Amino acid sequence: MFKNILSTALARVVNAILTLVILLINTNNFGQEGLGTIGLVVLGIAIILLFNNYIGGAALIYLVPRQDIFKIMVPSYLWAIITSIIGAYMLSFFHLIPPEFTYHVFLLSLIHSMMTVNYNILVGKEKIKIYNIVSVIQLMATVASLAYFIYYQEIIGIIAYIYALFIGYFLGFILGLISIWSYISFTNLKGVSETIRQIIKYGKFTQSANIIQLLNYRLSYYIIEFFTGRAALGVYNVGVQLSEGVWMVGKSVAMVQYARISNTKDELYAKKITIQLIKFTFTLTFPILGVLIVLPESFYGAVLGVEFMSVRIILILLAAGILATAISMMFSHYFTGVGKPKYNMIGSSIGFIFTLILGFSFIPKYGIMAAALTASVSYLANMIYLMIIFMKLTRVKFSDFKLKKEDARFIWKEIRSITSS
């Protein structure tokens, strides 16, 4: 398992570097308002993807070892088409995305949704290394395309970034499809309705939690744009992207954790490995977050541009929430893996209540700093609830989460076994 975690972590590090390169290109070419527009476009795609994931999402990871792949893929792809069409239209109708990018949001959402289906099948099969390779290639293609359009073709404007997303998503979809092709048996669709019922059964709580959690993460985007303008949103968006890059460790660990728990019925093992991975994630995430905080404003101004010097303050205010979310990922993937995703939905709802109350109370007056602090409070509330429920259901004590000598020896032993193999 730790080999898969290391592989995933390395892929996440590469992806984080590539994402940073994209961010640097964008900040140096599009400015604050352009970054705000990009934030709204990407958020629109994320919203559509969440509704798509009721059928094409993480529930597939749980069901892939238990269901026919072909009967999973067909409804997932069809649902991707439906949600992308309706989602893009609704977002444009309510002015939640820039209207000139409606068609692009539709196509990007469709390709991304089908790509995600392929990726989830790979993870469900525990083909973690293949998934990691494909995801890195996808992002590399996006970076290369963006640089090509801006610096070689001299395409001015956000459309260059949109074109780069098209190339990256499409390549990811094709490579993912090739990777799962051997698992597909083109049988008839008899019994597909039962498969759909199972997908919805396991996906409804998970995706409801994810939708509410996205509101925790991104509701402030719309509040900021409405009350303070798109330029301020651009600055906040950069801060959020940098801070969420710290999640690369938690996301890497959580994905492998979920795939492993979904493929076992041993709840004692699931509990034990979750506690170990929480300690592992905290140990690696804390120092990475610390580096971002101690870097001076002049550094961010030199790298991102003087318009984005205030990003450091946003990172400081987001820090506690980012660390809390990295830990929350272990709890939420445990609950999903053992078939109890309803707790994730409740936890996300608690966090959303804080976002709703604090966001509308303070962001209009205090701007992006209030948005960052609101996010931290929301993330912390969610983590505290999930931790309480986990402790209650598994009968563990708070002292069990303390890093002990045997934990350090266990982690070190696993790392040595990986590096020596």
N, C-alpha and C positions, 0 to 999 in steps of 0.2 A: 504493500500500500504506500509506504513512504517513497518508493521509487516513482510511483505515479504522482505523488505530491511534489517531489523534486522536479520531475519533468514538467508538471503543470506550473510550478513556481517559476522555473526558468523561462517557460513560454510567456508567463505573465510579465516577467521582468522585461523581456524583449518587447512585448506588446506595449508595456508602459513607456519604454523608451521611444517606440515608434509613435505612440499617442502624443508624447511630449514634442516630438519633431513636428507632427501635424499642428499642434497647438502653437509652436513657435512660428511656423510658416503663416498660420492664420493671423496671429496677433501682429505680425510684422507686415501684413498685406491688407488686412480688412479693417483694422481699428476696432474701437469699442462697439460702435453700432453694428458693424459687420458680425462681430462675435455674438452680439445679442440676437441677430437674425439667425445665425447658425444654431444657436442654442434653442430657438423656437422650432426650427426645422427638425433637429435631432430629437427634441422632446416630442414633437408630433409623431415621429416614427416610433418612438418608445411607447407612446400611448396606444397606438394601433397594435404594436407587437404584444402588449399586455393582454388585449382582448383576444388576439389571435391565439395566445398561449392557453386559453381555456381548453383548447383541443390540441394545439401543436406545441405545448410547453413542457415544463418539467415533469408533468405526470407521465410523459412518454418514457422517461428514464426508469420510472417505477414499473411500467407495463411492458417494456421491451423484452425483459426476460420471461414474460408470462403470456404474451400475445403474438399473433402472426404479424410480421413487419408490414407486409403489403396492406393488410386491413387497417393498420395504423396510419400508413402514409397517405392513402387515398383521401380519407376524410380530413386529415390534417392539411393537405394541399388545397382541397376545395374550400375549407374554412379560411385559409389564408387569402384566397381570392375575395371571398365575401367580406371579411373584416377590413381588407385594404381598401376596397371600393367605398364601403359605407363609412369607414373611419376617416379617410381623406376628405370626403364630402362634408361630413359633420364638423370636422375641425376647421375647415375653410368657412363653412356656414356661420359658425360661432366666432370666427376671426381669431382662432387660437393658433393658427399658422399664417405666415405671410401668404396672401392669396395667389401671388404670382408663382408660388412653388407647390401648389396643390397637386398638379399632375406628377411632379417629381416625388412628392411625399407618397403618393399612391404606389408608384412603381417601386420605389426604394423599400417601402414597407412590405410589398408583396415578395420581392426577392429576399429580403432579410428574413421574413417569416418562414419561407420554404428552406432557406439556409439553416435556420434555427432547428427546424424539424430534423434535418439530416444530422446536425450536431448532437441533438438529444438522443438520437438513435445510437450514435457512436458511443456516447457516454453510457447509455443504458447497457451496451455490450461491453462496457469497461475497456474500450479501445481509446484510452486516455492519451497515449502518445500520438496516435494518428490525429485525434481531435486537436491536440496542441500544435502539431505541425501545420495542419490546415488553417487554424486560426491565425498563426503567425504569418503564413503566406498571404492570407487575405489582407491583413493589415499592412504588410510590406507592399503589396500591390497598390493599396490606397495611397500610401506615402509617395511611392514612385510616380503614380499618376498625377497626384497633386503637384509635385515638383515639376513634372513635365509640362502640365498645362500652364502653370504660372510662369516658370522661368524659361521654358523653351518656346511654347506656343504663345506666351505673353497674353494669356486670356485674363482680362481684368474683371474682377467681381467674384461673388460667392458661387456663381455657376461652375467655376473651376473645381471647387470643393464638392459640389453636387456630382459632377462628372466622375471625380475620383471615387466617391462613395459607390456609384454605379459599378465601376470596374471591380472594386474590392468585394462588394457583396456578391456580384455575379460569379466571380472566380471562386469565392468561398462556397457558394451553392453548388457549382459544378464539381469541385474537388470533394465536397462532402458527399454528393450523390455517387461519385465513383467509388468512394471509400466504403459505402454501405451496400453497393450493388450486389455483392455476393450473398448478402443476407436476405435479399428480396426474392420471394417465390411468387410468380405472377399467377395466383390462383383466383378462383371466383370470389365474389364479395359476400357469399352467404355467411350470415352471422355478423356482418359488419356493424349492424345496429347495436348489437350487444357490446362490441368493442368500443363504439362511440359512447355508450352508456358508461362503460368502465372508465374511459378517459375523462368524461365529465365528472364522474363520481370522485375520482382522485384529484382532478384538476380544479374543481370549483372553489374549494377553500384556499388552495395554494394561490390561484390566480386572483381571487378576491383580496387575499392578503397582499399580493404583489401590486395590485392596482391601488390599494389604499397606501401602500408603502411608497409608490411613485408619487402620490399626492404629498406625502411627507417630504420626499426629496425635491419635488419640483413645483408645488403649488406657489411657492414664493417667487418663481420666475414670472408668473402672470401678475402677481401683486406688485412686484418691482417694476415691470414694464408699464403697468397701468398708472402707478403713482409717481415713479421717478424717471421713467423713460428707458429706451432700449440701450443707450450707451452705458447706463449704470448696470443694466442686466448683463452687458458684455463683460464688465469687470467681475461681477459676481460669478458668472459662468466660468471664467478662467480659474478663479479661486476654487470653485467646486470641482472642476476637472482635475486640478492638481492634488487636492486633498483626497479625492476618491481614487486617485492612482495608488494611494497607500493600501487600498483594499485588495491589491493584487495578491497579497499573501492569504488573506481571509477567503477570497474567492477561489484561489487555487486549492486550498485545504478543504473548503466546503464542498466543492464539486466532487472531489475524490471521496470524501466522507459520505456524501449522499449516494453515490454510485455503489459504494461498498455496503452501506446499511440497507439499501434497496435490494441487494442480492443476498441478504442473510435474514434468518428468522431469530437469531440469538440476540435478545434484547439486552442481556447483560453485557455482551460484547459491544453493542451499539452505545450503551451508556458509558462504558469504560473508555472507548476510543474517542467519544465526544469530549469527555473531560480532558484527555490527553491532548487533543487537538486544540482545545481552547487555550491551554497553557502554551502550546507551541505557537499558536497564532499571536497571542499577546506578546510573547518574548521577541518575535520578529517584527511585529507591527510597531511597537512602541518606539524603538530607536529610529525607524524610518520616518515616523511622524515627527520625532524630535528634530531631525535634520531640517525638515521643511520649516519648522517654527523658528529655529535659531538663525536661519539665513536672513541677512539684513534687507531692508526695503531697496537699497541701492542695487543689490543683486537682481531682484525681480525687475527693477526698472531697466537695468542693463540688458537682461536677457529677453524680457517680454516687451519692453518699450516703456517710456516714462508714464504713459497713460495707465499702466497696470501696476504701479508701485504699491498701491494700497492693498494689493492681493495678500500681502503678508498678514495684515490685521484680520482679514477674512479667514485665513488658515488657522490663526491662533484661536479665533472664536469657534471654528468648526472642529478643532482638535479632539475635544472630549467626545463629541458625537461620532466622529469618524472611528475612534478607537472602540467605542461602544458598539457600533454597527459591525465592525470586524468580528467581535465576539458574538454578537447576535446571530451572525450567519451560521455559526456552529449549532446554536440552539434551534434555529428555524429549520435547518437541513436535518437535524435529528428528528424533529417532530414530523416533517414530511416523510422522511425515510421509514419511520415506524407506523405511518398511516394515521397520524394525528395532526393534520395541517390546520385544524380549526384554531389552535392556539396561536398560530402565526397571524391569522386574520384578526384575532382579538388584540394581540400585541400591536399590530399595525394600526388598528383603530384607535387604541389609546394614544399612540404617537400622533396620529392625525388630529385628534382633539386638541392636543397642545399646539400643533401647527396652525390649526384654524383660529384658535383663540389668540395666541401670541402674534401670529402673522398679521392678521387684520388690525390688531391693537397697536403694534409697534412699527411694522415696516413702513406704513404711510408716513410716519413722523421721523423715524430714525434711519430709514433706507436699508442699504445692503448689510450694514453691520448688525442690525436687528434681525435680518433674515438669517444670517449665519448663526447667531445666538439661538434663534428659534429652532433651527435645524438641530443644533446640539441637544437642546432640551428634549425635543421630540425623539431623537435617536436613543437618548439615555432612558427615557420612559419606556420605550419598547424593549430595550435590553433588560431592564429591571424586572418587567413583567415576565418575560420568557425565562429568565433565570429562576424566578420564584416558582413558576410552574414546573420547570425541569427538576428543581430540587424536591418539590412535593411529590411528583410522579415517580422519580427514581430513588427517592429517600437518601439523597446525598446531603452532606453538610457543606456549609460555606468553606470550612477548612480544607475540603477536598479539592478546591480550586487553587490552593496555594501551591506554588512551584516547590517541589521537594527534590532531595538528592536523587531519589530513584527515578523521578521524571527526567531530570537532566541526564542521568545515565542512560535511560531508555532512548531519549532523543539522540544522544551522541552515538549510541550503539547503532541505531538505524542509519544515521548519516554515514558512519564508517562502513557499514555493510553496503551502502549504495555506492560510495566512492571506490570501494575495493573490488566491486563486481565488474 
